[in-house]
Amino acid sequence: MPAIDIDPYRSSDGLFECVGCGSRTESASHPGTCPNCDSPVQNISVSRE
């Protein structure tokens, strides 16, 4: 049987992307705004379908 690769990513890591400048920030909780340009950020570890 072939080995199964397991993705080490956990959604609890919290990866947030700025909707203004596109920079990314890791945080345990929602940072609110981008530290670079003060625009809103969204959690990109949540699928958006």
PDB file of N, CA, C and O in Angstrom:
ATOM      1  N   MET A   1       0.840  -1.177   0.000  1.00  0.00           N
ATOM      2  CA  MET A   1       0.000   0.000   0.000  1.00  0.00           C
ATOM      3  C   MET A   1       0.892   1.248   0.000  1.00  0.00           C
ATOM      4  O   MET A   1       1.855   1.298   0.764  1.00  0.00           O
ATOM      5  N   PRO A   2       0.596   2.275  -0.847  1.00  0.00           N
ATOM      6  CA  PRO A   2       1.423   3.483  -0.902  1.00  0.00           C
ATOM      7  C   PRO A   2       1.232   4.342   0.355  1.00  0.00           C
ATOM      8  O   PRO A   2       0.177   4.332   0.988  1.00  0.00           O
ATOM      9  N   ALA A   3       2.279   5.075   0.685  1.00  0.00           N
ATOM     10  CA  ALA A   3       2.205   5.986   1.830  1.00  0.00           C
ATOM     11  C   ALA A   3       1.258   7.143   1.499  1.00  0.00           C
ATOM     12  O   ALA A   3       1.187   7.596   0.357  1.00  0.00           O
ATOM     13  N   ILE A   4       0.549   7.599   2.496  1.00  0.00           N
ATOM     14  CA  ILE A   4      -0.383   8.711   2.318  1.00  0.00           C
ATOM     15  C   ILE A   4       0.259   9.968   2.886  1.00  0.00           C
ATOM     16  O   ILE A   4       0.645  10.013   4.054  1.00  0.00           O
ATOM     17  N   ASP A   5       0.365  10.990   2.038  1.00  0.00           N
ATOM     18  CA  ASP A   5       0.893  12.275   2.512  1.00  0.00           C
ATOM     19  C   ASP A   5      -0.199  13.008   3.271  1.00  0.00           C
ATOM     20  O   ASP A   5      -1.328  13.128   2.796  1.00  0.00           O
ATOM     21  N   ILE A   6       0.145  13.492   4.440  1.00  0.00           N
ATOM     22  CA  ILE A   6      -0.814  14.223   5.259  1.00  0.00           C
ATOM     23  C   ILE A   6      -0.399  15.686   5.292  1.00  0.00           C
ATOM     24  O   ILE A   6       0.747  16.015   5.600  1.00  0.00           O
ATOM     25  N   ASP A   7      -1.336  16.549   4.974  1.00  0.00           N
ATOM     26  CA  ASP A   7      -1.093  17.984   4.993  1.00  0.00           C
ATOM     27  C   ASP A   7      -0.948  18.429   6.454  1.00  0.00           C
ATOM     28  O   ASP A   7      -1.870  18.225   7.243  1.00  0.00           O
ATOM     29  N   PRO A   8       0.186  19.030   6.830  1.00  0.00           N
ATOM     30  CA  PRO A   8       0.389  19.428   8.220  1.00  0.00           C
ATOM     31  C   PRO A   8      -0.390  20.670   8.630  1.00  0.00           C
ATOM     32  O   PRO A   8      -0.382  21.034   9.806  1.00  0.00           O
ATOM     33  N   TYR A   9      -1.059  21.325   7.696  1.00  0.00           N
ATOM     34  CA  TYR A   9      -1.782  22.554   8.007  1.00  0.00           C
ATOM     35  C   TYR A   9      -2.984  22.282   8.896  1.00  0.00           C
ATOM     36  O   TYR A   9      -3.716  21.315   8.686  1.00  0.00           O
ATOM     37  N   ARG A  10      -3.180  23.121   9.872  1.00  0.00           N
ATOM     38  CA  ARG A  10      -4.346  23.060  10.747  1.00  0.00           C
ATOM     39  C   ARG A  10      -5.059  24.409  10.668  1.00  0.00           C
ATOM     40  O   ARG A  10      -4.413  25.452  10.769  1.00  0.00           O
ATOM     41  N   SER A  11      -6.374  24.403  10.489  1.00  0.00           N
ATOM     42  CA  SER A  11      -7.102  25.661  10.365  1.00  0.00           C
ATOM     43  C   SER A  11      -7.039  26.485  11.648  1.00  0.00           C
ATOM     44  O   SER A  11      -7.324  27.682  11.620  1.00  0.00           O
ATOM     45  N   SER A  12      -6.677  25.877  12.755  1.00  0.00           N
ATOM     46  CA  SER A  12      -6.560  26.622  14.014  1.00  0.00           C
ATOM     47  C   SER A  12      -5.348  27.550  14.002  1.00  0.00           C
ATOM     48  O   SER A  12      -5.200  28.390  14.889  1.00  0.00           O
ATOM     49  N   ASP A  13      -4.470  27.399  12.987  1.00  0.00           N
ATOM     50  CA  ASP A  13      -3.298  28.269  12.892  1.00  0.00           C
ATOM     51  C   ASP A  13      -3.695  29.716  12.624  1.00  0.00           C
ATOM     52  O   ASP A  13      -3.007  30.630  13.077  1.00  0.00           O
ATOM     53  N   GLY A  14      -4.771  29.943  11.910  1.00  0.00           N
ATOM     54  CA  GLY A  14      -5.262  31.290  11.608  1.00  0.00           C
ATOM     55  C   GLY A  14      -4.372  32.048  10.653  1.00  0.00           C
ATOM     56  O   GLY A  14      -3.426  32.711  11.076  1.00  0.00           O
ATOM     57  N   LEU A  15      -4.660  31.959   9.382  1.00  0.00           N
ATOM     58  CA  LEU A  15      -3.915  32.698   8.374  1.00  0.00           C
ATOM     59  C   LEU A  15      -4.848  33.752   7.797  1.00  0.00           C
ATOM     60  O   LEU A  15      -5.895  33.426   7.238  1.00  0.00           O
ATOM     61  N   PHE A  16      -4.465  35.018   7.936  1.00  0.00           N
ATOM     62  CA  PHE A  16      -5.302  36.136   7.534  1.00  0.00           C
ATOM     63  C   PHE A  16      -4.639  36.894   6.401  1.00  0.00           C
ATOM     64  O   PHE A  16      -3.426  37.099   6.404  1.00  0.00           O
ATOM     65  N   GLU A  17      -5.452  37.315   5.416  1.00  0.00           N
ATOM     66  CA  GLU A  17      -4.949  38.070   4.275  1.00  0.00           C
ATOM     67  C   GLU A  17      -5.641  39.418   4.208  1.00  0.00           C
ATOM     68  O   GLU A  17      -6.856  39.518   4.383  1.00  0.00           O
ATOM     69  N   CYS A  18      -4.857  40.452   3.951  1.00  0.00           N
ATOM     70  CA  CYS A  18      -5.382  41.805   3.837  1.00  0.00           C
ATOM     71  C   CYS A  18      -6.118  41.949   2.510  1.00  0.00           C
ATOM     72  O   CYS A  18      -5.604  41.558   1.463  1.00  0.00           O
ATOM     73  N   VAL A  19      -7.329  42.514   2.559  1.00  0.00           N
ATOM     74  CA  VAL A  19      -8.091  42.717   1.327  1.00  0.00           C
ATOM     75  C   VAL A  19      -7.590  43.930   0.556  1.00  0.00           C
ATOM     76  O   VAL A  19      -7.949  44.102  -0.608  1.00  0.00           O
ATOM     77  N   GLY A  20      -6.776  44.769   1.171  1.00  0.00           N
ATOM     78  CA  GLY A  20      -6.235  45.959   0.520  1.00  0.00           C
ATOM     79  C   GLY A  20      -4.911  45.710  -0.173  1.00  0.00           C
ATOM     80  O   GLY A  20      -4.790  45.910  -1.382  1.00  0.00           O
ATOM     81  N   CYS A  21      -3.905  45.270   0.596  1.00  0.00           N
ATOM     82  CA  CYS A  21      -2.557  45.137   0.028  1.00  0.00           C
ATOM     83  C   CYS A  21      -2.134  43.690  -0.218  1.00  0.00           C
ATOM     84  O   CYS A  21      -1.120  43.447  -0.872  1.00  0.00           O
ATOM     85  N   GLY A  22      -2.912  42.713   0.305  1.00  0.00           N
ATOM     86  CA  GLY A  22      -2.612  41.308   0.040  1.00  0.00           C
ATOM     87  C   GLY A  22      -1.599  40.683   0.970  1.00  0.00           C
ATOM     88  O   GLY A  22      -1.268  39.510   0.794  1.00  0.00           O
ATOM     89  N   SER A  23      -1.086  41.413   1.958  1.00  0.00           N
ATOM     90  CA  SER A  23      -0.113  40.828   2.874  1.00  0.00           C
ATOM     91  C   SER A  23      -0.810  39.807   3.764  1.00  0.00           C
ATOM     92  O   SER A  23      -2.013  39.904   4.005  1.00  0.00           O
ATOM     93  N   ARG A  24      -0.054  38.831   4.250  1.00  0.00           N
ATOM     94  CA  ARG A  24      -0.613  37.761   5.075  1.00  0.00           C
ATOM     95  C   ARG A  24      -0.014  37.791   6.469  1.00  0.00           C
ATOM     96  O   ARG A  24       1.156  38.124   6.657  1.00  0.00           O
ATOM     97  N   THR A  25      -0.853  37.430   7.452  1.00  0.00           N
ATOM     98  CA  THR A  25      -0.462  37.437   8.848  1.00  0.00           C
ATOM     99  C   THR A  25      -0.986  36.183   9.515  1.00  0.00           C
ATOM    100  O   THR A  25      -2.137  35.806   9.297  1.00  0.00           O
ATOM    101  N   GLU A  26      -0.160  35.523  10.330  1.00  0.00           N
ATOM    102  CA  GLU A  26      -0.617  34.400  11.136  1.00  0.00           C
ATOM    103  C   GLU A  26      -0.961  34.920  12.519  1.00  0.00           C
ATOM    104  O   GLU A  26      -0.212  35.698  13.109  1.00  0.00           O
ATOM    105  N   SER A  27      -2.115  34.476  13.033  1.00  0.00           N
ATOM    106  CA  SER A  27      -2.551  34.927  14.345  1.00  0.00           C
ATOM    107  C   SER A  27      -3.525  33.908  14.926  1.00  0.00           C
ATOM    108  O   SER A  27      -4.288  33.283  14.189  1.00  0.00           O
ATOM    109  N   ALA A  28      -3.501  33.741  16.244  1.00  0.00           N
ATOM    110  CA  ALA A  28      -4.431  32.827  16.906  1.00  0.00           C
ATOM    111  C   ALA A  28      -5.842  33.413  16.937  1.00  0.00           C
ATOM    112  O   ALA A  28      -6.821  32.669  17.000  1.00  0.00           O
ATOM    113  N   SER A  29      -5.950  34.738  16.894  1.00  0.00           N
ATOM    114  CA  SER A  29      -7.256  35.387  16.879  1.00  0.00           C
ATOM    115  C   SER A  29      -7.294  36.418  15.744  1.00  0.00           C
ATOM    116  O   SER A  29      -6.253  36.813  15.220  1.00  0.00           O
ATOM    117  N   HIS A  30      -8.487  36.841  15.377  1.00  0.00           N
ATOM    118  CA  HIS A  30      -8.652  37.775  14.257  1.00  0.00           C
ATOM    119  C   HIS A  30      -7.969  39.100  14.587  1.00  0.00           C
ATOM    120  O   HIS A  30      -8.325  39.736  15.579  1.00  0.00           O
ATOM    121  N   PRO A  31      -6.990  39.534  13.776  1.00  0.00           N
ATOM    122  CA  PRO A  31      -6.264  40.769  14.073  1.00  0.00           C
ATOM    123  C   PRO A  31      -7.059  42.047  13.812  1.00  0.00           C
ATOM    124  O   PRO A  31      -6.642  43.124  14.241  1.00  0.00           O
ATOM    125  N   GLY A  32      -8.197  41.951  13.116  1.00  0.00           N
ATOM    126  CA  GLY A  32      -9.030  43.126  12.865  1.00  0.00           C
ATOM    127  C   GLY A  32      -8.627  43.885  11.620  1.00  0.00           C
ATOM    128  O   GLY A  32      -9.376  43.911  10.644  1.00  0.00           O
ATOM    129  N   THR A  33      -7.446  44.511  11.633  1.00  0.00           N
ATOM    130  CA  THR A  33      -6.971  45.252  10.465  1.00  0.00           C
ATOM    131  C   THR A  33      -5.527  44.873  10.154  1.00  0.00           C
ATOM    132  O   THR A  33      -4.813  44.326  10.994  1.00  0.00           O
ATOM    133  N   CYS A  34      -5.125  45.174   8.940  1.00  0.00           N
ATOM    134  CA  CYS A  34      -3.774  44.890   8.466  1.00  0.00           C
ATOM    135  C   CYS A  34      -2.759  45.780   9.199  1.00  0.00           C
ATOM    136  O   CYS A  34      -2.971  46.986   9.320  1.00  0.00           O
ATOM    137  N   PRO A  35      -1.664  45.191   9.686  1.00  0.00           N
ATOM    138  CA  PRO A  35      -0.644  46.001  10.348  1.00  0.00           C
ATOM    139  C   PRO A  35       0.127  46.895   9.375  1.00  0.00           C
ATOM    140  O   PRO A  35       0.784  47.845   9.802  1.00  0.00           O
ATOM    141  N   ASN A  36       0.055  46.601   8.066  1.00  0.00           N
ATOM    142  CA  ASN A  36       0.790  47.382   7.070  1.00  0.00           C
ATOM    143  C   ASN A  36       0.005  48.577   6.534  1.00  0.00           C
ATOM    144  O   ASN A  36       0.560  49.664   6.373  1.00  0.00           O
ATOM    145  N   CYS A  37      -1.321  48.372   6.251  1.00  0.00           N
ATOM    146  CA  CYS A  37      -2.078  49.448   5.602  1.00  0.00           C
ATOM    147  C   CYS A  37      -3.398  49.778   6.298  1.00  0.00           C
ATOM    148  O   CYS A  37      -4.127  50.662   5.849  1.00  0.00           O
ATOM    149  N   ASP A  38      -3.713  49.081   7.384  1.00  0.00           N
ATOM    150  CA  ASP A  38      -4.912  49.334   8.185  1.00  0.00           C
ATOM    151  C   ASP A  38      -6.222  48.968   7.484  1.00  0.00           C
ATOM    152  O   ASP A  38      -7.289  49.418   7.903  1.00  0.00           O
ATOM    153  N   SER A  39      -6.155  48.154   6.418  1.00  0.00           N
ATOM    154  CA  SER A  39      -7.362  47.664   5.741  1.00  0.00           C
ATOM    155  C   SER A  39      -7.873  46.423   6.473  1.00  0.00           C
ATOM    156  O   SER A  39      -7.136  45.829   7.260  1.00  0.00           O
ATOM    157  N   PRO A  40      -9.123  46.023   6.227  1.00  0.00           N
ATOM    158  CA  PRO A  40      -9.647  44.807   6.847  1.00  0.00           C
ATOM    159  C   PRO A  40      -8.901  43.564   6.356  1.00  0.00           C
ATOM    160  O   PRO A  40      -8.347  43.549   5.257  1.00  0.00           O
ATOM    161  N   VAL A  41      -8.898  42.522   7.194  1.00  0.00           N
ATOM    162  CA  VAL A  41      -8.301  41.245   6.818  1.00  0.00           C
ATOM    163  C   VAL A  41      -9.374  40.167   6.861  1.00  0.00           C
ATOM    164  O   VAL A  41     -10.377  40.302   7.562  1.00  0.00           O
ATOM    165  N   GLN A  42      -9.150  39.090   6.101  1.00  0.00           N
ATOM    166  CA  GLN A  42     -10.073  37.960   6.136  1.00  0.00           C
ATOM    167  C   GLN A  42      -9.294  36.684   6.402  1.00  0.00           C
ATOM    168  O   GLN A  42      -8.135  36.551   6.009  1.00  0.00           O
ATOM    169  N   ASN A  43      -9.947  35.756   7.071  1.00  0.00           N
ATOM    170  CA  ASN A  43      -9.343  34.476   7.402  1.00  0.00           C
ATOM    171  C   ASN A  43      -9.352  33.608   6.154  1.00  0.00           C
ATOM    172  O   ASN A  43     -10.420  33.196   5.700  1.00  0.00           O
ATOM    173  N   ILE A  44      -8.189  33.323   5.594  1.00  0.00           N
ATOM    174  CA  ILE A  44      -8.140  32.519   4.370  1.00  0.00           C
ATOM    175  C   ILE A  44      -7.991  31.033   4.661  1.00  0.00           C
ATOM    176  O   ILE A  44      -7.879  30.230   3.735  1.00  0.00           O
ATOM    177  N   SER A  45      -7.990  30.653   5.950  1.00  0.00           N
ATOM    178  CA  SER A  45      -7.962  29.234   6.277  1.00  0.00           C
ATOM    179  C   SER A  45      -9.372  28.652   6.243  1.00  0.00           C
ATOM    180  O   SER A  45      -9.553  27.453   6.452  1.00  0.00           O
ATOM    181  N   VAL A  46     -10.373  29.496   5.982  1.00  0.00           N
ATOM    182  CA  VAL A  46     -11.762  29.073   5.847  1.00  0.00           C
ATOM    183  C   VAL A  46     -12.106  29.068   4.372  1.00  0.00           C
ATOM    184  O   VAL A  46     -11.915  30.070   3.684  1.00  0.00           O
ATOM    185  N   SER A  47     -12.615  27.944   3.879  1.00  0.00           N
ATOM    186  CA  SER A  47     -12.940  27.879   2.452  1.00  0.00           C
ATOM    187  C   SER A  47     -14.101  28.807   2.136  1.00  0.00           C
ATOM    188  O   SER A  47     -15.019  28.970   2.939  1.00  0.00           O
ATOM    189  N   ARG A  48     -14.050  29.411   0.961  1.00  0.00           N
ATOM    190  CA  ARG A  48     -15.086  30.338   0.514  1.00  0.00           C
ATOM    191  C   ARG A  48     -15.613  29.846  -0.833  1.00  0.00           C
ATOM    192  O   ARG A  48     -15.087  30.204  -1.887  1.00  0.00           O
ATOM    193  N   GLU A  49     -16.646  29.031  -0.784  1.00  0.00           N
ATOM    194  CA  GLU A  49     -17.204  28.473  -2.013  1.00  0.00           C
ATOM    195  C   GLU A  49     -18.545  29.041  -2.331  1.00  0.00           C
ATOM    196  O   GLU A  49     -19.149  28.671  -3.338  1.00  0.00           O
TER     197      GLU A  49
END
